[in-house]
Amino acid sequence: MQATMSTQPAVLLIFVVVLLAGAATPARGFYLPGVAPADFRRKDALAVKVSQLSSTKTQLPYSYYSLPFCRPDAIVDSAENLGELLRGDRIENTPYVFEMREPRMCQIVCKTAFTQEGANDVKEKIDDDYRINMILDNLPLVVPIKRMEKDAPTVYQHGVHVGVKGQYSGSKKEKHFIHNHLTFLVKYHRDAEMDFARIVAFEVKPFSVKHEYDGDWKGNATRLKTCDPHSRQLVLDSDSPQEVEANKEIIFSYDVNFEESEIKRASRWDTYLLMTDDQIHWFSIVNSLMIVLFLSGMVAMIMLRTLYRYITKYNQLDVEEDAQEETGWKLVHGDVFRPPVRAELLCVYVGTAVQFLGMLLVTLLFAILGLLSPSNRGGLMTAMLLSWVFMGLLAGYSSARLYKKDALAVKVSQLSSTKTQLPYSYYSLPFCRPDAIVDSAENLGELLRGDRIENTPYVFEMREPRLCQIVCKTSFTQEGANDVKEKIDDDYRINMILDNLPLVVPIKRMDKDAPTVYQHGVHVGVKGQYSGSKEEKHFIHNHLTFLVKYHRDAETDLARIVAFEVKPFSVKHEYDGDWKGNATRLKTCDPHSRQLVLDSDSPQEVEANKDIIFSYDVNFEESDIKWSSCWDTYLLMTDDQIHWFSIINSLMIVLFLSGMVAMIMLWTLYRDITKYNQLDVEEDAQEETGWKLVHGDVFRPPANAELLCVYVGTGVQLFGMLLFAILGLLSPSNRGGLMTAMLLSWVFMGLLAGYSSAHLYKVFKGSEWKKVTMKTATMFPGIVFAIFFVLNALIWGERSSGAVPFTTMSALVLLWFGISVPLVFVGSYHGFKKHPATEDLVRTNKIPRPIPEQPWYMHLAVLVLIGGVLPFGAVFIELFFILTSIWLHQFYYIFGFLFLVFVILVLTCAEITVVLCYFQLCGKDYRWWWRSYLTAGSSAVYLFLYAGFYFFTKLDITKAVSGLLYFGYMLIASYAFFVLTGTVGFYACFWFTRLIYSSVKID
C-alpha cells in the first residue's frame, strides 16, 4: 500500500492564511502586524523597555532585574506573544526617562550598593559576556562599532555589555568594571509639514565611570563632579572606571541625544539587517546548484539509459524460464511492496515529516511576503507553532491507493434514527461480532455526536468479488429479539464506513432522468405481513449485497475507492447436512449453482431462540469518478433553486432596509445636522426638537451595564467561532471535524470575548473589570453546559451511545477552565488596562432628562418583536436545510450559500437596529443600549418558534426523551443566536450614535 497526499493542502494553506491574518493586531490604516508606525511630537514621552540579558556563551537568557540594577517604582510586564515567551523574552519597563527631541545630560538613575551575592552575580554575567537588550518604539538597542577598513560600513552589536574585565594601570590583577553610564542616541525622521517625528534608530555608547559628588546626596537632583553639563564635564571615556565591589556605592547615570536622520521609518530596519557578506551566500547557492546538477545528471542517466534498457529487455522475454535466469531488480518484484517491519512507526514518521514540511512552507511563504517582520518580536516562532498545529491535518489525512487483493477494513459507526435522535452502538444489538472488537480513535466532535467507530467481521479484499459469504449463525434471546424489533419500529439504520466513505443505499427515483437518491445507512430491518395474513411481523436484513466502486490508475494498476453502496435483503437461509461454520454450503445462496440472493421473497423473521444466518456479497466495479470527486455524489444538491430563492428573498429585505437607512443617513440626518449646526443662539437650540436634545444623556451607562458587557463579549466570541465554520474549509470526510473546530475556535476566541467586554466596561467607567471578566468566561458556557448536562443524563438513562463519556466531559471542562477562562482574562487585561477607553463625544448630564410618554408602537415589547422579524425572515429558508441536515442525518455542505445568508443576516440585524434606534432617539428616548441588543436578538424567539413548527410538521419523533433532546438542543441554538444577533445590533447602534453625535456642534 502506498500513501499519497490529497488535494487538501491548498485549502489548508488558505485556512492558515485566514487564521494568521485574523490574528493580526488591528492598527490604524493598513500595516503589517507589528509594524504600525508611531508618530511623536516634541516632548512626547518615550517608553524605554528592556527584554532580557542574553549571552552567546551560555545561551541562557535572564531577566534584566535578576541583577541589582536600578528599578522603576513599579515593574510592569508588557504582553508577550507565544514566540516571545518561548524565546525567554520578558519585556519590562525601565527607570530611564526620555522625551522626544529633548536631550538630557548626566541624568542620575539611582545610587545603589551591591550585596556580596549581587556583586558575584554581576561579575558572573560579565565573565559570560552578557548583554542588556533594550527596546525603544520596537527597535532594539545597538552599539555602533566602526570598522578599521576604509569605507567599511559600521557594524552594529545587538545589546550593550553589562560590563568589561580589565586591569588598573601598573597592575596585572584582573578586575570587573560595570557599565554604569550609558550615552544614548535616538535618531528620528521628521515630517516637515506636520512636525511629527518617527524613531528610526536607537544607539548607545557604554562607559564605566566612578562618579563623585560634593555635599549630601539629594537623589536625582544631586550634582555630580564627574558628569556636569553646566561645567561642560561630560562622560567621554572610561579612564576612571567603576569597579564591581560589594557594599560600595555605584551611581547609574545616562545621557540621551536626538539626531535628525534622512532614513525613513519604512527603511529603519535596513541598517540592522545589512548583509555585508552576501558573496558567501551566492557562493553557497552556486555550490548547491552544482551538486543538484550532478545528481540530476546521474538520475537522468539511470532513468533514461540504464532503466530503459532493462525494461526493454525484460519486456522482450517470451519464456518464463528465461526470466528466472535474469538478475537485477525485476526478480524482487514479488517482494518489493511487502510491508516493512514496524510499518506503523514508519507511517508515524512519514506523517510527521509531511506536517513539518507544511509548517516550513507556510512559514517561509509568510517570511517571503514580508509578513514576519523582525519588528514583530516572536512572530516567527508563533507562526511556526500555529502552522505546525494546523498542519496536523496533513499528517493524519491521506487517501489510500490499493493493489489487488489488499485487505479493506469495513467499520461501523453507530445505529441512528431520525425518529428518536438517540444513537446506539452497533454491538448493542446481537449482531455477528469479530474475534476482538477494536475501537478506532475518535476526535472530540465524533464523541459529542455519539460516533463509536468499531471493526466488523466483514472481510473484503480489493477487486476480489465474494458471493454468499457467511458471517455467522446466531439465535436471539427474548431480550435481544425485543431490542431488534424496537430498533426496526424506530427506523434505525446501520452506518458503515469503508476508506472513510459512508455506506449508502441507492434509491432510483420514478421521474425520468432524475438522479439517483442515496439513503445514508441501511435499515436494521422492515415490518410487513406474510401473504394472506394481516398480522404485522418484523423481518431483519440478514443479507447485504455490497458494491464497491473504484477508480483505477491504468499505468500502476493501483486503485482508489470512490463509492460504497449496499442493497439489503431479508432471507431465511437453509442448508443441508451439519453446520460447518463459514464453510457451510447454503441452499438459498450458492454461487456454484447460480443461486444468488436477488429478493426478499422468503424473509427472515425476528424470533427468539430461532437460528438466523447472516451473509453478504461484495462486488467491485470500475468507475470514471476520480477520488477527488467521490464526495460529490453524497453532497449532490438537487434543490439549488430554493437556495437561490432564499438568497433573493433575503436580498430584497436587505435592499429595503438599506434604502431606509440611506434615507435616514443621507436626507433626514443631513438635514438635521445642518440645521443644528446653523443655530447661533442657545435659546433657539432649546426650542428645537429631535435627537440632539438628548445629547447629554445618550451615552449615560445603562442599567445592568455589567450584564450587557458580558453578553456583548460573548457575542463577539460566537461571531469569531462561526466565521471558521461558515468558511467551509472542513471536509465532511473529516468526521466530527466541524464540531471539533467550532469548540476549539470558541476556546481561543475567548481572547476577543474578554477584550470586548472589558473595553465596553471601561467605556461605562466601571472599575470591577475582573468580576465582568469572570462572568464573561462562565455565564454563557455555564448555562449551555448545564442544559447539556441534563440532556446528557437523559441520554444516559436511555443507554444510548450518544451519551458523552465522563472523560470527554472532563476534557470539555479542562478546555473551558484551563484554556478559555485564562484567555478571556488575557483579553480583558488588554481591553481594560492596555487599550485607551473610547472617549464620550459629549458630556453626560448629572441629572437624567425626563423621557416623554411614548406612543404604543414605540414601547419596548413592540419594537423588539418588530425588530426580530426581518433578520429571521432573511434566514428562515436556509434554516430549514440546516435543521434537515441536523435532525434528518443528511450532509450539509452548501457553505457558499450559508456564507451569503450569514452576511445578509449581519446586514439585516445592523440596519433594522439603526432604523429603530433613530426613531427612538427622535422620540427623546435615550435608553438605546439594551434596546439595540434586544431588537436584533429577538430574532432568536422566532427561531425557537420555527423549531417547534418544524418539529410538529417535519419530524416523526414520538418518544418524550427524544422530544426533550430536540427542544433542549434548539434552546441552546436559539440562545446562541440571541447572543450573536444582539451583539451585531448593539455594535451597529453604538457606531451609529457616535457617528451622528460627532457630526453636530455641542457646547
URWO-V170121 format. One record per residue. N is the residue number from 1. RES is the residue in one small letter. PHI is phi in degrees with one decimal (999 if undefined). Layout:
n = (N;N)
res = (RES;RES)
phi = (PHI;PHI)
This chain:
n = (1;2;3;4;5;6;7;8;9;10;11;12;13;14;15;16;17;18;19;20;21;22;23;24;25;26;27;28;29;30;31;32;33;34;35;36;37;38;39;40;41;42;43;44;45;46;47;48;49;50;51;52;53;54;55;56;57;58;59;60;61;62;63;64;65;66;67;68;69;70;71;72;73;74;75;76;77;78;79;80;81;82;83;84;85;86;87;88;89;90;91;92;93;94;95;96;97;98;99;100;101;102;103;104;105;106;107;108;109;110;111;112;113;114;115;116;117;118;119;120;121;122;123;124;125;126;127;128;129;130;131;132;133;134;135;136;137;138;139;140;141;142;143;144;145;146;147;148;149;150;151;152;153;154;155;156;157;158;159;160;161;162;163;164;165;166;167;168;169;170;171;172;173;174;175;176;177;178;179;180;181;182;183;184;185;186;187;188;189;190;191;192;193;194;195;196;197;198;199;200;201;202;203;204;205;206;207;208;209;210;211;212;213;214;215;216;217;218;219;220;221;222;223;224;225;226;227;228;229;230;231;232;233;234;235;236;237;238;239;240;241;242;243;244;245;246;247;248;249;250;251;252;253;254;255;256;257;258;259;260;261;262;263;264;265;266;267;268;269;270;271;272;273;274;275;276;277;278;279;280;281;282;283;284;285;286;287;288;289;290;291;292;293;294;295;296;297;298;299;300;301;302;303;304;305;306;307;308;309;310;311;312;313;314;315;316;317;318;319;320;321;322;323;324;325;326;327;328;329;330;331;332;333;334;335;336;337;338;339;340;341;342;343;344;345;346;347;348;349;350;351;352;353;354;355;356;357;358;359;360;361;362;363;364;365;366;367;368;369;370;371;372;373;374;375;376;377;378;379;380;381;382;383;384;385;386;387;388;389;390;391;392;393;394;395;396;397;398;399;400;401;402;403;404;405;406;407;408;409;410;411;412;413;414;415;416;417;418;419;420;421;422;423;424;425;426;427;428;429;430;431;432;433;434;435;436;437;438;439;440;441;442;443;444;445;446;447;448;449;450;451;452;453;454;455;456;457;458;459;460;461;462;463;464;465;466;467;468;469;470;471;472;473;474;475;476;477;478;479;480;481;482;483;484;485;486;487;488;489;490;491;492;493;494;495;496;497;498;499;500;501;502;503;504;505;506;507;508;509;510;511;512;513;514;515;516;517;518;519;520;521;522;523;524;525;526;527;528;529;530;531;532;533;534;535;536;537;538;539;540;541;542;543;544;545;546;547;548;549;550;551;552;553;554;555;556;557;558;559;560;561;562;563;564;565;566;567;568;569;570;571;572;573;574;575;576;577;578;579;580;581;582;583;584;585;586;587;588;589;590;591;592;593;594;595;596;597;598;599;600;601;602;603;604;605;606;607;608;609;610;611;612;613;614;615;616;617;618;619;620;621;622;623;624;625;626;627;628;629;630;631;632;633;634;635;636;637;638;639;640;641;642;643;644;645;646;647;648;649;650;651;652;653;654;655;656;657;658;659;660;661;662;663;664;665;666;667;668;669;670;671;672;673;674;675;676;677;678;679;680;681;682;683;684;685;686;687;688;689;690;691;692;693;694;695;696;697;698;699;700;701;702;703;704;705;706;707;708;709;710;711;712;713;714;715;716;717;718;719;720;721;722;723;724;725;726;727;728;729;730;731;732;733;734;735;736;737;738;739;740;741;742;743;744;745;746;747;748;749;750;751;752;753;754;755;756;757;758;759;760;761;762;763;764;765;766;767;768;769;770;771;772;773;774;775;776;777;778;779;780;781;782;783;784;785;786;787;788;789;790;791;792;793;794;795;796;797;798;799;800;801;802;803;804;805;806;807;808;809;810;811;812;813;814;815;816;817;818;819;820;821;822;823;824;825;826;827;828;829;830;831;832;833;834;835;836;837;838;839;840;841;842;843;844;845;846;847;848;849;850;851;852;853;854;855;856;857;858;859;860;861;862;863;864;865;866;867;868;869;870;871;872;873;874;875;876;877;878;879;880;881;882;883;884;885;886;887;888;889;890;891;892;893;894;895;896;897;898;899;900;901;902;903;904;905;906;907;908;909;910;911;912;913;914;915;916;917;918;919;920;921;922;923;924;925;926;927;928;929;930;931;932;933;934;935;936;937;938;939;940;941;942;943;944;945;946;947;948;949;950;951;952;953;954;955;956;957;958;959;960;961;962;963;964;965;966;967;968;969;970;971;972;973;974;975;976;977;978;979;980;981;982;983;984;985;986;987;988;989;990;991;992;993;994;995;996;997;998;999;1000;1001;1002;1003)
res = (m;q;a;t;m;s;t;q;p;a;v;l;l;i;f;v;v;v;l;l;a;g;a;a;t;p;a;r;g;f;y;l;p;g;v;a;p;a;d;f;r;r;k;d;a;l;a;v;k;v;s;q;l;s;s;t;k;t;q;l;p;y;s;y;y;s;l;p;f;c;r;p;d;a;i;v;d;s;a;e;n;l;g;e;l;l;r;g;d;r;i;e;n;t;p;y;v;f;e;m;r;e;p;r;m;c;q;i;v;c;k;t;a;f;t;q;e;g;a;n;d;v;k;e;k;i;d;d;d;y;r;i;n;m;i;l;d;n;l;p;l;v;v;p;i;k;r;m;e;k;d;a;p;t;v;y;q;h;g;v;h;v;g;v;k;g;q;y;s;g;s;k;k;e;k;h;f;i;h;n;h;l;t;f;l;v;k;y;h;r;d;a;e;m;d;f;a;r;i;v;a;f;e;v;k;p;f;s;v;k;h;e;y;d;g;d;w;k;g;n;a;t;r;l;k;t;c;d;p;h;s;r;q;l;v;l;d;s;d;s;p;q;e;v;e;a;n;k;e;i;i;f;s;y;d;v;n;f;e;e;s;e;i;k;r;a;s;r;w;d;t;y;l;l;m;t;d;d;q;i;h;w;f;s;i;v;n;s;l;m;i;v;l;f;l;s;g;m;v;a;m;i;m;l;r;t;l;y;r;y;i;t;k;y;n;q;l;d;v;e;e;d;a;q;e;e;t;g;w;k;l;v;h;g;d;v;f;r;p;p;v;r;a;e;l;l;c;v;y;v;g;t;a;v;q;f;l;g;m;l;l;v;t;l;l;f;a;i;l;g;l;l;s;p;s;n;r;g;g;l;m;t;a;m;l;l;s;w;v;f;m;g;l;l;a;g;y;s;s;a;r;l;y;k;k;d;a;l;a;v;k;v;s;q;l;s;s;t;k;t;q;l;p;y;s;y;y;s;l;p;f;c;r;p;d;a;i;v;d;s;a;e;n;l;g;e;l;l;r;g;d;r;i;e;n;t;p;y;v;f;e;m;r;e;p;r;l;c;q;i;v;c;k;t;s;f;t;q;e;g;a;n;d;v;k;e;k;i;d;d;d;y;r;i;n;m;i;l;d;n;l;p;l;v;v;p;i;k;r;m;d;k;d;a;p;t;v;y;q;h;g;v;h;v;g;v;k;g;q;y;s;g;s;k;e;e;k;h;f;i;h;n;h;l;t;f;l;v;k;y;h;r;d;a;e;t;d;l;a;r;i;v;a;f;e;v;k;p;f;s;v;k;h;e;y;d;g;d;w;k;g;n;a;t;r;l;k;t;c;d;p;h;s;r;q;l;v;l;d;s;d;s;p;q;e;v;e;a;n;k;d;i;i;f;s;y;d;v;n;f;e;e;s;d;i;k;w;s;s;c;w;d;t;y;l;l;m;t;d;d;q;i;h;w;f;s;i;i;n;s;l;m;i;v;l;f;l;s;g;m;v;a;m;i;m;l;w;t;l;y;r;d;i;t;k;y;n;q;l;d;v;e;e;d;a;q;e;e;t;g;w;k;l;v;h;g;d;v;f;r;p;p;a;n;a;e;l;l;c;v;y;v;g;t;g;v;q;l;f;g;m;l;l;f;a;i;l;g;l;l;s;p;s;n;r;g;g;l;m;t;a;m;l;l;s;w;v;f;m;g;l;l;a;g;y;s;s;a;h;l;y;k;v;f;k;g;s;e;w;k;k;v;t;m;k;t;a;t;m;f;p;g;i;v;f;a;i;f;f;v;l;n;a;l;i;w;g;e;r;s;s;g;a;v;p;f;t;t;m;s;a;l;v;l;l;w;f;g;i;s;v;p;l;v;f;v;g;s;y;h;g;f;k;k;h;p;a;t;e;d;l;v;r;t;n;k;i;p;r;p;i;p;e;q;p;w;y;m;h;l;a;v;l;v;l;i;g;g;v;l;p;f;g;a;v;f;i;e;l;f;f;i;l;t;s;i;w;l;h;q;f;y;y;i;f;g;f;l;f;l;v;f;v;i;l;v;l;t;c;a;e;i;t;v;v;l;c;y;f;q;l;c;g;k;d;y;r;w;w;w;r;s;y;l;t;a;g;s;s;a;v;y;l;f;l;y;a;g;f;y;f;f;t;k;l;d;i;t;k;a;v;s;g;l;l;y;f;g;y;m;l;i;a;s;y;a;f;f;v;l;t;g;t;v;g;f;y;a;c;f;w;f;t;r;l;i;y;s;s;v;k;i;d)
phi = (999;-123.6;-102.5;-131.3;-79.3;-89.2;-84.8;-69.0;-54.1;-62.9;-64.1;-65.2;-61.5;-61.3;-60.7;-66.9;-61.2;-61.9;-61.7;-69.7;-66.2;-68.3;-85.0;-66.2;-73.7;-63.1;-144.8;-70.6;68.2;-114.4;-135.7;-66.6;-53.9;87.2;-123.0;-67.2;-75.4;-116.1;-98.2;-123.2;-88.4;-59.8;73.8;-64.9;-70.4;-113.9;-91.4;-92.0;-120.6;-125.5;-101.9;-172.1;-99.5;-129.4;-145.1;-78.1;-80.8;-101.4;60.4;-111.7;-76.3;-131.8;-66.7;-57.4;-85.8;-73.4;-99.1;-79.5;-82.2;-65.1;-116.9;-75.3;-59.8;-141.1;-83.9;-115.5;-81.7;-81.2;-70.0;-106.0;-84.2;-62.0;-63.6;-64.4;-63.5;-68.9;-78.7;93.8;-70.5;-131.0;-79.2;-132.8;-77.6;-130.3;-84.0;-74.5;-110.4;-117.0;-127.1;-56.6;60.8;-122.3;-61.6;-133.3;-119.1;54.3;-82.5;-85.6;-90.2;-170.3;-117.5;-144.4;-135.4;-79.2;-72.8;-62.2;-64.8;-63.9;-62.6;-64.3;-62.5;-63.3;-62.1;-63.2;-68.8;-67.6;-59.2;-92.2;56.6;-73.0;-119.5;-93.2;-107.2;-107.7;-137.5;-136.3;52.5;68.8;-100.2;-77.5;-74.7;-131.5;-108.9;-73.4;-124.6;-75.2;-88.8;-73.1;-67.2;-69.3;63.1;-74.3;-69.0;-67.4;-97.9;-114.4;-91.2;-78.4;83.4;-113.3;-61.6;-59.2;-174.0;-135.7;-107.9;-171.3;-122.5;-70.4;-58.6;85.6;-122.2;-102.5;-77.4;-81.7;-119.4;-109.7;-121.4;-95.9;-81.8;-103.4;-132.8;-116.7;-104.8;-87.8;-131.1;-107.8;-96.7;-140.2;-112.7;-105.3;-88.1;-64.2;-77.9;-93.8;64.5;-83.7;-136.2;-124.4;-74.9;-123.0;-159.5;-138.8;-118.4;-151.3;-123.5;-92.9;-136.3;-114.2;-133.7;-86.3;-69.1;-132.8;-151.8;-98.5;74.7;-80.9;-79.7;-114.4;70.2;-68.6;-89.1;-63.6;-97.8;-85.3;-78.8;-86.4;-154.9;-143.6;-66.4;-66.1;-101.7;57.1;-98.6;-110.2;-85.3;-121.0;-154.9;-119.6;-67.9;-118.6;-76.8;-97.4;-79.6;-84.4;-138.9;-74.4;61.8;-114.6;-66.5;-131.2;-104.0;-96.8;-144.6;-159.0;-117.8;-140.1;-119.0;-122.0;-137.5;-72.6;-131.7;-84.7;-68.8;-84.3;-60.9;-62.1;-109.9;-68.8;-81.7;-60.1;-63.6;-71.9;-98.0;-59.4;-102.2;-89.0;-121.1;-68.2;-63.1;-66.3;-67.7;-64.4;-62.0;-62.1;-65.2;-62.7;-60.8;-65.0;-63.2;-61.7;-62.4;-62.6;-62.9;-62.4;-67.4;-62.8;-62.8;-64.3;-63.9;-61.7;-63.9;-65.0;-71.1;-88.2;-108.6;-65.5;-63.0;-59.6;-65.2;-63.1;-62.9;-61.8;-66.4;-64.3;-74.1;-90.0;-71.4;-100.8;-112.8;-63.3;-61.9;-63.7;-63.9;-66.9;-77.9;-73.4;-120.9;120.7;-71.4;-69.3;-66.8;-99.8;-62.3;-78.1;-124.4;-65.6;-106.0;-69.4;-56.5;-79.2;-67.3;54.9;-61.6;-60.5;-64.1;-62.1;-61.6;-60.2;-69.4;-65.0;-61.4;-64.8;-64.3;-62.9;-60.3;-65.1;-62.9;-60.9;-60.7;-65.3;-64.5;-63.7;-64.5;-65.6;-61.2;-65.2;-67.1;-64.7;-76.1;80.9;-84.5;-116.0;-65.4;-61.9;-71.6;-85.7;-62.5;78.4;-65.2;-63.1;-68.1;-61.9;-62.3;-64.3;-65.8;-64.1;-66.5;-61.6;-61.5;-78.1;-73.5;-59.3;-61.1;-69.3;-62.2;-102.6;-122.8;-156.2;-98.7;-92.9;-108.9;-118.0;-88.3;-61.6;74.8;-65.0;-70.5;-113.1;-93.1;-91.6;-121.0;-125.0;-102.2;-172.7;-101.0;-129.8;-145.5;-79.8;-80.9;-102.4;61.1;-112.2;-76.2;-131.3;-66.3;-57.6;-87.0;-73.6;-99.6;-77.5;-82.5;-64.2;-117.2;-73.2;-58.7;-140.7;-83.5;-115.4;-82.3;-81.4;-70.0;-105.3;-83.7;-61.4;-64.5;-65.4;-63.3;-70.4;-80.9;94.7;-71.7;-130.2;-80.4;-132.4;-78.5;-130.2;-82.3;-75.0;-111.3;-117.9;-127.4;-57.2;58.8;-122.6;-62.0;-134.5;-121.0;54.0;-82.8;-85.2;-90.5;-171.3;-116.3;-144.9;-137.0;-84.0;-72.2;-61.5;-66.3;-63.7;-64.0;-64.9;-62.1;-63.6;-62.1;-62.6;-68.7;-68.1;-58.5;-90.7;57.9;-73.4;-119.7;-93.5;-106.7;-109.3;-136.9;-135.8;50.7;70.1;-99.1;-76.3;-75.5;-132.7;-108.0;-72.8;-124.7;-74.4;-89.0;-73.9;-67.0;-69.0;63.0;-74.4;-68.1;-66.8;-95.8;-114.2;-88.7;-79.7;85.8;-112.4;-62.7;-59.4;-173.6;-136.0;-107.9;-171.1;-122.3;-69.9;-60.8;87.8;-123.4;-104.0;-77.9;-82.4;-118.7;-109.5;-118.7;-97.6;-80.9;-102.9;-130.4;-116.5;-105.2;-86.7;-130.8;-107.8;-97.0;-138.9;-113.3;-105.9;-87.9;-63.4;-77.2;-99.4;65.5;-83.6;-135.3;-124.4;-77.3;-123.6;-160.4;-139.5;-119.1;-151.3;-123.6;-91.6;-137.0;-113.4;-133.9;-85.6;-69.1;-131.7;-152.0;-99.7;77.1;-82.2;-78.9;-114.9;70.0;-69.9;-88.4;-63.4;-96.3;-86.1;-80.8;-87.5;-155.6;-142.9;-66.1;-66.5;-100.6;57.4;-99.5;-110.9;-84.6;-121.7;-153.8;-118.7;-68.4;-119.3;-77.1;-95.8;-79.1;-84.9;-137.7;-75.3;60.4;-117.5;-65.2;-129.2;-103.6;-96.5;-144.0;-158.6;-116.7;-140.1;-120.5;-122.2;-137.9;-73.2;-131.7;-82.5;-68.7;-82.2;-60.8;-66.3;-111.7;-66.7;-83.5;-60.7;-64.5;-70.6;-101.3;-58.9;-104.0;-92.1;-123.0;-69.3;-63.4;-67.0;-68.1;-65.5;-61.1;-60.7;-62.7;-64.7;-59.0;-66.8;-63.0;-62.8;-63.3;-64.3;-64.0;-62.3;-66.5;-61.6;-63.7;-65.4;-63.6;-63.0;-64.6;-66.0;-72.6;-90.5;-111.2;-63.9;-63.3;-59.9;-66.1;-61.4;-63.9;-61.9;-66.5;-63.2;-74.4;-90.1;-71.0;-101.3;-113.0;-62.5;-62.2;-63.3;-63.7;-67.0;-77.3;-71.6;-117.9;123.1;-70.8;-69.0;-65.5;-99.8;-61.8;-79.7;-127.5;-65.7;-106.3;-70.3;-56.3;-80.5;-67.0;53.5;-62.4;-60.6;-64.0;-61.6;-60.8;-61.8;-70.9;-65.1;-60.8;-64.9;-63.7;-62.3;-63.3;-64.5;-59.6;-63.3;-64.1;-68.1;-57.7;-65.7;-69.4;-74.1;-62.3;70.3;-89.8;-110.2;-71.4;-64.3;-68.1;-87.5;-61.5;76.1;-65.6;-64.6;-67.1;-61.9;-63.3;-65.8;-64.0;-66.9;-67.2;-59.5;-60.4;-76.3;-74.5;-57.2;-57.4;-68.3;-61.7;-62.6;-62.3;-65.9;-66.2;-68.5;-67.2;-65.8;-62.8;-67.8;-61.4;-80.4;63.1;-79.3;-123.8;-90.4;-69.1;-67.0;-63.8;-63.8;-62.6;-62.3;-65.1;-60.9;-75.5;-121.2;-65.9;-63.9;-62.8;-66.2;-63.3;-62.9;-65.0;-63.7;-62.3;-62.6;-65.3;-64.3;-63.5;-64.9;-64.4;-63.7;-66.8;-57.3;-61.9;-89.6;57.5;-87.6;-72.2;-73.1;-67.8;-71.9;-63.8;-61.3;-63.8;-69.1;-57.5;-63.2;-64.1;-64.4;-64.5;-65.3;-60.4;-66.1;-86.8;-87.1;-122.5;-64.0;-61.0;-59.6;-65.9;-61.7;-67.3;-62.3;-62.4;-65.2;-59.2;-68.1;-67.9;-96.4;-95.0;-92.9;-90.3;-64.8;-69.5;-70.5;-74.3;-68.3;-76.6;-134.2;-80.4;-82.3;-64.9;-70.1;-104.8;-62.4;-74.3;-64.1;-97.2;-67.4;-62.3;-98.4;-63.0;-58.6;-76.0;-103.1;-71.5;-56.8;-61.2;-67.3;-62.7;-65.1;-66.9;-67.5;-63.7;-82.5;-66.3;-67.9;-59.3;-66.5;-61.9;-74.7;-123.4;-67.8;-69.5;-66.7;-61.9;-58.6;-72.2;-66.6;-64.9;-63.9;-62.5;-74.6;-96.1;-110.0;57.4;-115.3;-79.5;-112.9;-140.5;-97.6;-72.7;-64.2;-62.0;-61.9;-64.8;-61.7;-65.3;-64.0;-61.6;-64.1;-60.6;-61.7;-63.6;-64.4;-59.0;-64.3;-73.2;-66.5;-68.1;-62.9;-62.0;-68.5;-65.0;-63.9;-61.5;-65.4;-66.5;-64.4;-83.6;64.9;-106.3;-96.3;-87.4;-95.2;-58.9;-71.3;-65.2;-64.3;-69.6;-72.5;-59.3;-76.8;-66.4;-65.9;-61.1;-66.3;-62.9;-68.6;-62.2;-67.4;-63.6;-66.4;-61.3;-64.6;-60.4;-63.1;-62.0;-82.7;-107.5;-115.8;-105.8;-108.2;-70.3;-119.5;-74.9;-63.8;-62.9;-63.7;-64.6;-63.1;-61.7;-60.1;-71.7;-64.9;-69.4;-70.4;-65.9;-62.2;-62.7;-67.3;-61.9;-64.3;-64.5;-61.4;-65.6;-65.7;-67.9;-61.5;-66.1;-60.8;-63.4;-62.4;-66.7;-64.2;-69.3;-61.2;-65.9;-64.5;-65.5;-66.1;-66.1;-74.4;-80.2;-84.6;-97.3;-114.5;-84.3;-124.5;-72.5)
